[in-house]
């Protein structure tokens, strides 16, 4: 078993990063070489902007290369809950932005010729308990009537042709998709570079100051200045940007991938070949990889760390969950186990805008793979003075009380959700 991301291990490396020291002045410095930052950099470069991407590790090192491979439309919340919390108009705008984000990915992949196994698969939100199906059905009625007609409600009988584990029904979101995340992020970086963006890897930003309307960024590879800065670092945001650190809760997310399944195993486990998520608060999500591995993830542990020891503990818990759902795979080997940090907000709504002299987009709360490229491009357009399409503009973002970078409270949150899952 390899303790590294399947997406990283099965994608070509990015070869377009600038070599040697970096210096000079740019119109825009983008901090973070994931989907958000690269989507913004490509958009800015195509408009003739001098832009540099400063990545602390390598392209796609963070959440963009450590996720479950889902491109799900719809919200992290139920649509009904979102309407109650942020109002119908904004809930619809955010839902539609997630729809548009998948269209954006599809268009970029076609335009740039990125070979990343993109496919409109559809997503199943699966009811783990009978009462959960009642909630899913109510949410479906509102979604289908008000914002997304490309949805369907499936009975437990319908699911026999979809997934080889008993559930009590599901909502199908037909626009949802999947792709190979590692190949996509390398392809997106290549597209940004071809458009004129400079991409610097191993260029950790160690200090950020603003002097006379100009940003000064000290990095591990040199000093650059810029007229504008976009922070696109999510859960990996450094202490240089304390405003965001007090509002982003880094949560460990863990994923395992089986060996490639046989045709018979696929037919018995995932005949529908869609992306799936169950309805538990501490739930699981899964899909088949391009080579027919079952990629299975979840919040196995409420931790703010991701290293081999932590990933191994999370992987063991996930293996137990996988076997409970799919006992037919109890003897199937696990080939990959990895983890990463998810940039959660306290209300699980993402945020994007302008604060303390910098632009930002982050807080995807587990739904970033689909939205991040699109939102990065949206912020790039705002920086270029184009029409503002930001669905999150003006959404209040209070700091998390008592949180200054290390989320000490995560074990208590995990215990709370375990109790909910037991009694709900």
RAKAGI-V263542 format. One record per pair of residues at least 12 apart in sequence whose C-alpha atoms are under 10 Angstrom apart, sorted by the first residue. I is the first residue (numbers start at 1). J is the second residue. If there is no record, write none. Layout:
I	J
I	J
This chain:
1	256
1	257
1	258
1	259
1	333
1	334
1	335
1	336
1	337
2	256
2	257
2	308
2	334
2	335
2	336
2	337
2	338
3	256
3	307
3	308
3	309
3	311
3	312
3	315
3	335
3	336
3	337
3	338
3	339
4	66
4	255
4	256
4	307
4	308
4	311
4	335
4	336
4	337
4	338
4	339
5	61
5	65
5	66
5	67
5	68
5	182
5	255
5	256
5	257
5	336
5	337
5	338
5	339
5	340
6	65
6	66
6	67
6	68
6	180
6	181
6	182
6	255
6	256
6	257
6	289
6	293
6	295
6	335
6	336
6	337
6	338
7	60
7	64
7	65
7	66
7	67
7	68
7	69
7	180
7	181
7	182
7	183
7	184
7	185
7	289
8	60
8	61
8	64
8	65
8	66
8	180
8	181
8	182
8	183
8	185
8	186
9	65
9	182
9	336
10	180
10	181
10	182
10	183
11	65
11	116
11	180
11	181
11	182
11	183
11	184
11	185
11	186
11	187
12	182
12	183
12	186
12	187
13	58
13	59
13	182
13	183
13	186
13	187
14	58
14	59
14	60
14	183
14	185
14	186
14	187
14	188
14	189
14	190
14	201
15	59
15	186
15	189
15	190
16	59
16	186
16	189
16	190
16	191
16	192
16	193
16	194
16	198
16	199
16	200
16	201
17	53
17	55
17	58
17	59
17	189
17	190
17	193
17	197
17	198
17	199
17	200
17	201
17	202
18	52
18	193
18	198
18	199
18	200
18	201
19	199
19	200
19	201
19	221
20	200
20	221
20	222
21	200
21	203
21	219
21	220
21	221
21	222
21	223
22	52
22	54
22	198
22	199
22	200
22	203
22	219
22	220
22	221
22	222
22	223
22	224
23	217
23	218
23	219
23	221
23	222
23	223
23	224
23	225
24	222
24	223
24	224
24	225
24	226
25	50
25	51
25	52
25	214
25	215
25	216
25	223
25	224
25	225
25	226
25	227
26	49
26	50
26	51
26	52
26	198
26	215
26	224
26	225
26	226
26	227
26	228
26	229
27	44
27	48
27	49
27	50
27	51
27	52
27	214
27	225
27	226
27	227
27	228
27	229
28	41
28	44
28	45
28	49
28	50
28	51
28	52
28	53
28	197
28	215
28	225
28	226
28	227
28	228
28	229
28	230
28	380
28	383
29	41
29	50
29	51
29	52
29	53
29	54
29	197
29	198
29	215
29	216
29	217
29	224
29	225
29	226
29	227
29	228
29	229
29	230
29	231
30	51
30	52
30	53
30	54
30	55
30	199
30	226
30	228
30	229
30	230
30	231
30	232
30	233
30	359
30	360
30	380
31	52
31	53
31	54
31	55
31	56
31	200
31	203
31	204
31	205
31	217
31	229
31	230
31	231
31	232
31	233
31	237
31	360
32	53
32	54
32	55
32	56
32	57
32	58
32	59
32	60
32	61
32	62
32	199
32	200
32	201
32	203
32	204
32	205
32	230
32	231
32	232
32	233
32	234
32	236
32	237
33	53
33	54
33	55
33	56
33	57
33	58
33	59
33	60
33	61
33	62
33	64
33	185
33	189
33	199
33	200
33	201
33	232
33	233
34	53
34	55
34	58
34	59
34	60
34	61
34	62
34	63
34	64
34	65
34	185
34	186
34	188
34	189
34	232
34	233
34	234
34	369
34	372
34	373
34	376
35	59
35	60
35	62
35	63
35	64
35	65
35	181
35	184
35	185
35	186
35	188
35	189
35	232
35	368
35	369
35	370
35	371
35	372
35	373
35	374
35	375
35	376
35	377
36	64
36	230
36	231
36	232
36	233
36	234
36	360
36	361
36	362
36	368
36	369
36	371
36	372
36	373
36	374
36	375
36	376
36	377
36	378
36	379
36	380
37	52
37	53
37	54
37	55
37	59
37	189
37	192
37	230
37	231
37	232
37	233
37	360
37	361
37	372
37	373
37	375
37	376
37	377
37	379
37	380
38	52
38	53
38	59
38	60
38	185
38	186
38	188
38	189
38	190
38	191
38	192
38	193
38	197
38	199
38	232
38	372
38	373
38	376
38	377
39	105
39	108
39	185
39	188
39	189
39	191
39	192
39	372
39	373
39	374
39	375
39	376
39	377
39	378
39	379
39	380
40	53
40	192
40	230
40	232
40	372
40	373
40	374
40	375
40	376
40	377
40	378
40	379
40	380
40	381
40	383
41	53
41	188
41	189
41	191
41	192
41	193
41	195
41	196
41	197
41	198
41	199
41	230
41	376
41	377
41	380
42	188
42	189
42	190
42	191
42	192
42	193
42	194
42	195
42	196
42	197
42	373
42	376
42	377
42	380
43	191
43	192
43	195
43	197
43	373
43	376
43	377
43	378
43	379
43	380
43	381
43	384
44	192
44	195
44	196
44	197
44	376
44	377
44	379
44	380
44	381
44	383
44	384
45	191
45	192
45	193
45	194
45	195
45	196
45	197
45	198
45	380
46	191
46	192
46	194
46	195
46	196
46	197
47	195
47	196
47	380
47	381
47	384
48	195
48	196
48	197
49	195
49	196
49	197
49	384
50	196
50	197
50	198
50	226
51	192
51	193
51	196
51	197
51	198
51	199
51	226
51	228
51	229
52	193
52	196
52	197
52	198
52	199
52	200
52	224
52	225
52	226
52	229
53	189
53	192
53	193
53	197
53	198
53	199
53	200
53	201
53	203
53	229
53	230
53	232
54	198
54	199
54	200
54	201
54	202
54	203
54	204
54	205
54	217
54	219
54	220
54	221
54	224
54	231
55	199
55	200
55	201
55	202
55	203
55	204
55	205
55	219
55	232
55	233
56	200
56	201
56	202
56	203
56	204
56	205
56	206
56	219
56	220
56	233
56	236
57	200
57	201
57	202
57	203
57	204
58	199
58	200
58	201
58	202
58	203
59	182
59	185
59	186
59	188
59	189
59	199
59	200
59	201
59	202
60	181
60	182
60	183
60	184
60	185
60	186
60	188
60	189
61	182
61	185
61	340
62	233
62	234
62	235
62	236
62	339
62	340
62	341
62	342
63	181
63	233
63	234
63	235
63	236
63	253
63	339
63	340
63	341
63	342
63	343
63	366
63	368
63	369
64	181
64	182
64	184
64	185
64	340
64	368
64	369
64	372
65	180
65	181
65	182
65	183
65	184
65	185
65	186
65	340
65	369
66	181
66	182
66	253
66	254
66	255
66	338
66	339
66	340
66	341
66	342
66	369
67	181
67	182
67	253
67	254
67	255
67	295
67	297
67	338
67	339
67	340
67	341
67	342
67	366
67	367
67	368
67	369
68	178
68	179
68	180
68	181
68	253
68	254
68	255
68	256
68	257
68	275
68	285
68	286
68	287
68	289
68	295
68	296
68	297
68	298
68	366
68	369
69	177
69	178
69	179
69	180
69	181
69	182
69	275
69	285
69	286
69	287
69	288
69	289
69	295
69	296
69	369
69	370
70	121
70	122
70	123
70	176
70	177
70	178
70	179
70	180
70	181
70	274
70	275
70	276
70	277
70	285
70	286
70	287
70	366
70	367
70	368
70	369
70	370
71	98
71	99
71	101
71	102
71	105
71	118
71	119
71	120
71	121
71	122
71	123
71	175
71	176
71	177
71	178
71	179
71	181
71	275
71	367
71	368
71	369
71	370
71	371
72	98
72	99
72	101
72	102
72	120
72	121
72	122
72	123
72	124
72	173
72	174
72	175
72	176
72	177
72	178
72	275
72	276
72	367
72	368
72	369
72	370
72	371
73	95
73	96
73	97
73	98
73	99
73	100
73	101
73	102
73	122
73	123
73	148
73	173
73	174
73	175
73	176
73	177
73	367
73	370
73	371
74	92
74	94
74	95
74	96
74	97
74	98
74	99
74	123
74	143
74	147
74	148
74	173
74	175
74	176
74	367
75	91
75	92
75	94
75	95
75	96
75	97
75	98
75	99
75	348
75	349
75	367
76	95
76	348
76	349
76	350
76	364
76	365
76	366
76	367
77	347
77	348
77	349
78	135
78	136
78	138
78	139
78	140
78	142
78	143
79	91
79	92
79	95
79	138
79	139
79	140
79	142
79	143
79	146
79	147
80	135
80	138
80	139
80	140
80	141
80	142
80	143
81	139
82	94
82	95
82	347
82	349
85	347
86	349
86	395
86	396
88	146
89	391
90	391
90	392
90	393
90	395
91	147
91	391
91	392
92	143
92	146
92	147
92	148
92	391
93	147
93	389
93	390
93	391
93	392
94	349
94	350
94	371
94	390
94	391
94	392
95	143
95	147
95	148
95	391
96	147
96	148
96	391
97	370
97	371
97	374
97	375
97	389
97	390
97	391
97	392
98	175
98	176
98	367
98	368
98	370
98	371
98	372
98	374
98	375
99	148
99	175
99	176
99	370
99	371
100	370
100	371
100	374
101	369
101	370
101	371
101	372
101	373
101	374
101	375
101	377
102	120
102	175
102	176
102	177
102	178
102	369
102	370
102	371
102	373
102	374
103	175
103	177
103	370
103	374
104	370
104	371
104	373
104	374
104	377
105	118
105	177
105	179
105	184
105	188
105	369
105	370
105	371
105	372
105	373
105	374
106	118
106	119
106	120
106	177
108	184
108	187
108	188
108	191
108	373
109	184
109	187
109	188
109	191
111	191
112	187
112	188
112	190
112	191
112	192
112	194
113	187
113	188
113	191
114	183
114	184
114	185
114	186
114	187
114	188
114	190
114	191
115	179
115	180
115	183
115	184
115	187
116	178
116	179
116	180
116	181
116	182
116	183
116	184
116	185
116	186
116	187
116	290
117	178
117	179
117	180
117	181
117	183
117	184
117	289
117	290
118	177
118	178
118	179
118	180
118	181
118	184
118	290
119	175
119	176
119	177
119	178
119	179
119	180
119	274
120	174
120	175
120	176
120	177
120	178
120	179
120	274
120	275
121	173
121	174
121	175
121	176
121	177
121	178
121	179
121	272
121	273
121	274
121	275
121	287
122	150
122	151
122	172
122	173
122	174
122	175
122	176
122	177
122	178
122	272
122	273
122	274
122	275
122	276
123	151
123	170
123	171
123	172
123	173
123	174
123	175
123	176
123	177
123	178
123	273
123	274
123	275
123	276
123	277
123	287
124	151
124	152
124	153
124	154
124	159
124	162
124	163
124	169
124	170
124	171
124	172
124	173
124	174
124	176
124	272
124	274
124	275
124	276
124	277
124	278
124	285
125	153
125	154
125	169
125	170
125	171
125	172
125	173
125	275
125	276
125	277
125	278
125	279
125	285
126	154
126	156
126	159
126	163
126	166
126	167
126	168
126	169
126	170
126	171
126	172
126	276
126	277
126	278
126	279
126	280
126	285
127	155
127	156
127	166
127	167
127	168
127	169
127	170
127	171
127	277
127	278
127	279
127	280
128	166
128	167
128	168
128	169
128	170
128	277
128	278
128	279
128	280
128	283
129	167
129	168
129	169
129	278
129	279
129	280
129	421
129	424
130	167
130	168
130	169
131	168
131	424
132	168
132	169
132	170
132	278
132	279
132	280
132	424
133	153
133	154
133	155
133	156
133	167
133	168
133	169
133	170
133	171
133	279
134	168
134	169
135	279
136	153
136	169
136	170
136	171
136	279
137	152
137	153
137	154
137	169
137	170
137	171
139	171
140	152
140	153
140	170
140	171
140	172
140	173
141	153
143	173
144	173
148	173
148	174
148	175
149	173
149	174
150	172
150	173
150	174
150	175
150	176
151	171
151	172
151	173
151	174
151	175
152	170
152	171
152	172
152	173
152	174
153	169
153	170
153	171
153	172
153	173
154	168
154	169
154	170
154	171
154	172
155	167
155	168
155	169
155	170
155	171
156	168
156	169
156	170
157	169
158	170
159	271
159	272
160	268
160	269
160	270
160	271
160	272
161	267
161	268
161	269
161	270
161	271
161	272
162	267
162	268
162	269
162	270
162	271
162	272
162	273
162	274
162	276
163	266
163	267
163	268
163	269
163	270
163	271
163	272
163	273
163	274
163	276
163	326
164	265
164	266
164	267
164	268
164	269
164	270
164	271
164	272
164	325
164	326
164	327
164	328
165	268
165	269
165	270
165	324
165	325
165	326
165	327
165	328
166	325
166	326
167	278
167	279
167	325
170	276
170	277
170	278
170	279
172	274
172	275
172	276
173	275
174	274
176	274
176	275
176	370
177	274
177	275
177	370
178	274
178	275
178	287
178	288
178	289
178	290
178	369
178	370
179	289
179	290
179	369
180	289
180	290
181	369
185	373
188	373
200	221
201	220
201	221
202	219
202	220
202	221
203	218
203	219
203	220
203	221
203	222
203	223
204	217
204	218
204	219
204	220
204	221
204	222
204	238
205	217
205	218
205	219
205	220
205	221
205	222
205	223
205	238
205	240
206	218
206	219
206	220
206	223
206	238
206	239
206	240
207	219
207	220
207	223
207	238
207	239
207	240
207	241
208	225
208	229
208	240
208	241
209	225
209	240
210	225
210	226
210	227
210	356
210	357
210	358
211	225
213	226
213	227
213	228
213	357
214	226
214	227
214	228
214	229
214	357
215	227
215	228
215	229
215	357
215	358
216	229
217	229
227	358
228	357
228	358
228	359
228	383
229	354
229	357
229	358
229	359
229	360
229	383
230	353
230	354
230	357
230	358
230	359
230	360
230	361
230	376
230	379
230	380
230	383
231	244
231	352
231	354
231	358
231	359
231	360
231	361
231	362
231	376
232	352
232	359
232	360
232	361
232	362
232	363
232	372
232	376
233	343
233	360
233	361
233	362
233	363
234	248
234	249
234	250
234	341
234	342
234	343
234	344
234	360
234	361
234	362
234	363
234	364
234	365
234	368
235	248
235	249
235	250
235	251
235	252
235	304
235	340
235	341
235	342
235	343
235	344
235	345
235	362
235	363
235	364
235	365
235	405
236	248
236	250
236	340
236	341
236	342
236	343
237	250
237	343
237	362
237	405
238	405
239	404
239	405
241	356
241	358
242	404
242	405
243	355
243	356
243	398
243	399
243	404
244	355
244	360
244	362
244	363
244	397
244	399
244	404
244	405
245	343
245	399
245	400
245	403
245	404
245	405
245	406
246	345
246	398
246	399
246	400
246	401
246	402
246	403
246	404
246	405
246	406
246	407
247	343
247	344
247	345
247	346
247	351
247	363
247	397
247	398
247	399
247	400
247	401
247	403
247	404
247	405
248	342
248	343
248	344
248	345
248	346
248	348
248	350
248	351
248	362
248	363
248	364
248	365
248	399
248	400
248	403
248	404
248	405
248	406
248	407
249	304
249	341
249	342
249	343
249	344
249	345
249	346
249	363
249	365
249	400
249	403
249	404
249	405
249	406
249	407
249	409
249	410
250	302
250	303
250	304
250	305
250	340
250	341
250	342
250	343
250	344
250	345
250	363
250	365
250	405
250	406
250	407
250	410
251	299
251	301
251	302
251	303
251	304
251	305
251	306
251	340
251	341
251	342
251	343
251	344
251	365
251	366
251	407
251	410
252	298
252	299
252	300
252	301
252	302
252	303
252	304
252	305
252	306
252	307
252	310
252	311
252	314
252	339
252	340
252	341
252	342
252	343
252	410
253	297
253	298
253	299
253	300
253	301
253	302
253	303
253	304
253	305
253	306
253	311
253	314
253	338
253	339
253	340
253	341
253	342
253	366
254	284
254	296
254	297
254	298
254	299
254	300
254	301
254	306
254	310
254	311
254	312
254	313
254	314
254	315
254	316
254	317
254	318
254	337
254	338
254	339
254	340
254	341
254	342
255	284
255	285
255	286
255	295
255	296
255	297
255	298
255	299
255	300
255	311
255	312
255	314
255	315
255	318
255	319
255	336
255	337
255	338
255	339
255	340
256	286
256	293
256	294
256	295
256	296
256	297
256	298
256	311
256	312
256	314
256	315
256	316
256	318
256	319
256	322
256	334
256	335
256	336
256	337
256	338
256	339
257	286
257	287
257	288
257	289
257	292
257	293
257	294
257	295
257	296
257	297
257	315
257	319
257	333
257	334
257	335
257	336
257	337
257	338
258	288
258	289
258	292
258	293
258	294
258	295
258	296
258	319
258	329
258	332
258	333
258	334
258	335
258	336
258	337
259	291
259	292
259	293
259	294
259	295
259	332
259	333
259	334
259	335
259	336
260	288
260	289
260	290
260	291
260	292
260	293
260	294
260	332
260	333
260	334
260	335
261	288
261	289
261	291
261	292
261	293
261	294
261	329
261	332
261	333
262	292
262	293
263	292
265	292
265	328
265	329
265	332
266	288
266	292
266	293
266	294
268	326
268	328
268	329
269	288
269	294
269	325
269	326
269	327
269	328
269	329
270	286
270	287
270	288
270	292
270	294
270	326
271	288
272	287
272	288
273	286
273	287
273	288
273	289
273	292
274	286
274	287
274	288
275	287
275	288
275	295
276	288
276	296
277	296
277	297
277	298
279	421
280	417
280	418
280	420
280	421
280	422
280	424
281	299
281	414
281	416
281	417
281	418
281	419
281	420
281	421
281	422
281	424
282	298
282	299
282	300
282	301
282	302
282	414
282	415
282	417
282	418
282	420
282	421
283	297
283	298
283	299
283	300
283	321
283	417
283	421
284	296
284	297
284	298
284	299
284	300
284	318
284	321
284	322
284	325
285	297
285	298
285	299
286	298
286	322
293	334
293	335
293	336
294	322
294	329
294	334
295	322
295	334
295	336
295	337
296	315
296	318
296	319
296	321
296	322
296	337
297	314
297	315
297	318
297	319
297	321
297	322
297	337
297	338
297	339
298	314
298	315
298	317
298	318
298	321
298	339
299	314
299	317
299	318
299	339
299	342
299	414
300	313
300	314
300	315
300	316
300	317
300	318
300	319
300	321
300	414
301	313
301	314
301	315
301	317
301	318
301	410
301	411
301	414
302	314
302	407
302	409
302	410
302	411
302	412
302	413
302	414
302	415
303	341
303	407
303	408
303	409
303	410
303	411
303	414
304	340
304	341
304	342
304	405
304	406
304	407
304	408
304	410
304	411
305	339
305	340
305	341
305	406
306	338
306	339
306	340
306	341
307	338
307	339
307	340
308	337
308	338
308	339
310	338
310	339
311	337
311	338
311	339
311	340
312	337
312	338
312	339
313	337
314	337
314	338
314	339
315	334
315	336
315	337
315	338
315	339
316	337
318	337
319	333
319	334
319	337
341	366
342	363
342	364
342	365
342	366
342	367
342	368
343	362
343	363
343	364
343	365
343	366
343	367
343	368
344	362
344	363
344	364
344	365
344	366
344	367
345	362
345	363
345	364
345	365
345	397
345	398
345	399
345	400
346	363
346	365
346	397
346	398
346	399
346	400
347	363
347	365
347	397
348	363
348	364
348	365
348	366
348	367
349	362
349	363
349	364
349	365
349	366
349	367
349	392
349	395
349	397
350	362
350	363
350	364
350	365
350	366
350	367
350	368
350	371
350	372
350	375
350	391
350	392
350	395
350	397
351	363
351	364
351	375
351	390
351	391
351	392
351	393
351	394
351	395
351	396
351	397
352	364
352	375
352	376
352	378
352	379
352	390
352	391
352	392
352	393
352	394
352	395
353	378
353	379
353	382
353	390
353	391
353	392
353	393
353	394
353	395
354	379
354	382
354	383
354	393
354	394
359	379
359	380
359	382
359	383
360	375
360	376
360	379
361	375
361	376
361	378
361	379
361	392
362	375
362	376
375	389
375	390
375	391
375	392
377	389
377	390
378	390
378	391
